[in-house]
Structure formats: structure tokens, C-alpha cells
Amino acid sequence: MLAKERKAEIINKFAKSVNDTGSSEVQIALLTERIEQISNHLKSFPKDTHCKIGLVRLVGRRRRLTKYLKENDRLGFEKVSELLKRK
């Protein structure tokens, strides 16, 4: 799981407004961070099949959210993809 400080930092970076914690941009950023954590875990423990299944689910959820964002908010999609590429 993400540390509270790291999660708050990501939410502040991608939020549209002060109380925004569930927009597509924030969800995509949080999922990306979690995917990176699980990927690093799987480098150390390649036989952990439960983590592999969870990783596939998270990647699918992120893919659906990015597709939704791309179709409905092009500027938001470009902002998120640019900020995540810099990271």
C-alpha cells in the first residue's frame, strides 16, 4: 500500500480542486504508483502469482480510466500523461 504522505502528495499534484480525491487524473496517478510498487516487488519475488494477478487487474483498471479520460477530457489526459512521463 502507498504511504499516507506519498498518497497525499500524488493527490495534491493531480487534483483539479482542493477537495478532489477521486477524479480520473488522481486515480490514474495512484494506480500508476501502485503498479510500480508491485512491479518492483515482482522483480524480487517472480513466483508470487497473487501479485501478478493483482498487477494485471490494476493495469486493466488504469487502461480503462485512461481510455475514458482520453475520450472525455483530452486536456486532462495530456496533462496526466505528460506529468507521469516526467516521473
C-alpha positions as CSV (number, residue, x, y, z in Angstrom):
1,M,0.0,0.0,0.0
2,L,1.0,3.6,-0.5
3,A,2.3,5.6,2.4
4,K,-0.1,8.3,3.5
5,E,2.4,11.0,2.8
6,R,3.1,9.8,-0.7
7,K,-0.6,9.3,-1.4
8,A,-1.4,12.9,-0.3
9,E,1.4,14.2,-2.4
10,I,0.1,12.5,-5.5
11,I,-3.4,13.7,-4.8
12,N,-2.3,17.3,-4.4
13,K,-0.3,17.1,-7.6
14,F,-3.1,15.8,-9.8
15,A,-6.2,17.2,-8.1
16,K,-8.4,19.6,-10.0
17,S,-9.6,21.4,-6.9
18,V,-8.8,21.4,-3.2
19,N,-11.3,18.6,-2.2
20,D,-10.7,16.4,-5.3
21,T,-9.6,12.9,-4.4
22,G,-11.5,10.8,-6.9
23,S,-11.1,12.3,-10.4
24,S,-9.8,10.2,-13.2
25,E,-6.5,12.0,-13.1
26,V,-5.9,11.3,-9.5
27,Q,-7.0,7.7,-9.8
28,I,-4.6,7.1,-12.8
29,A,-1.7,8.6,-10.9
30,L,-2.4,6.5,-7.8
31,L,-2.8,3.3,-9.9
32,T,0.5,4.1,-11.6
33,E,2.3,4.4,-8.3
34,R,0.8,1.2,-7.1
35,I,1.7,-0.6,-10.3
36,E,5.3,0.5,-10.0
37,Q,5.4,-0.8,-6.4
38,I,4.1,-4.2,-7.4
39,S,6.4,-4.4,-10.4
40,N,9.4,-3.8,-8.1
41,H,8.1,-6.5,-5.7
42,L,7.8,-9.0,-8.6
43,K,11.4,-8.4,-9.5
44,S,12.4,-9.8,-6.1
45,F,9.7,-12.5,-6.0
46,P,8.9,-13.6,-9.5
47,K,6.8,-16.6,-8.4
48,D,4.3,-14.5,-6.5
49,T,1.2,-15.3,-8.6
50,H,-1.3,-13.5,-6.4
51,C,0.7,-10.3,-7.0
52,K,0.8,-11.0,-10.7
53,I,-3.0,-11.3,-10.8
54,G,-3.4,-8.1,-8.9
55,L,-1.0,-6.3,-11.2
56,V,-3.0,-7.4,-14.3
57,R,-6.2,-6.1,-12.7
58,L,-4.6,-2.8,-11.8
59,V,-3.2,-2.3,-15.3
60,G,-6.6,-3.1,-16.8
61,R,-8.3,-0.6,-14.5
62,R,-5.7,2.1,-15.4
63,R,-6.2,1.3,-19.1
64,R,-9.9,1.8,-18.8
65,L,-9.6,5.0,-16.9
66,T,-7.1,6.5,-19.4
67,K,-9.4,5.5,-22.3
68,Y,-12.3,7.2,-20.6
69,L,-10.2,10.3,-19.9
70,K,-8.8,10.4,-23.5
71,E,-12.4,10.3,-24.9
72,N,-14.0,12.8,-22.5
73,D,-11.2,15.2,-21.4
74,R,-8.4,15.5,-23.9
75,L,-6.6,18.2,-22.0
76,G,-6.7,16.3,-18.7
77,F,-5.4,13.2,-20.5
78,E,-2.5,15.1,-21.9
79,K,-1.7,16.7,-18.6
80,V,-1.7,13.4,-16.8
81,S,0.4,11.5,-19.4
82,E,2.9,14.3,-19.5
83,L,3.3,14.5,-15.7
84,L,3.6,10.7,-15.4
85,K,6.2,10.5,-18.2
86,R,8.4,13.1,-16.3
87,K,8.3,11.0,-13.2
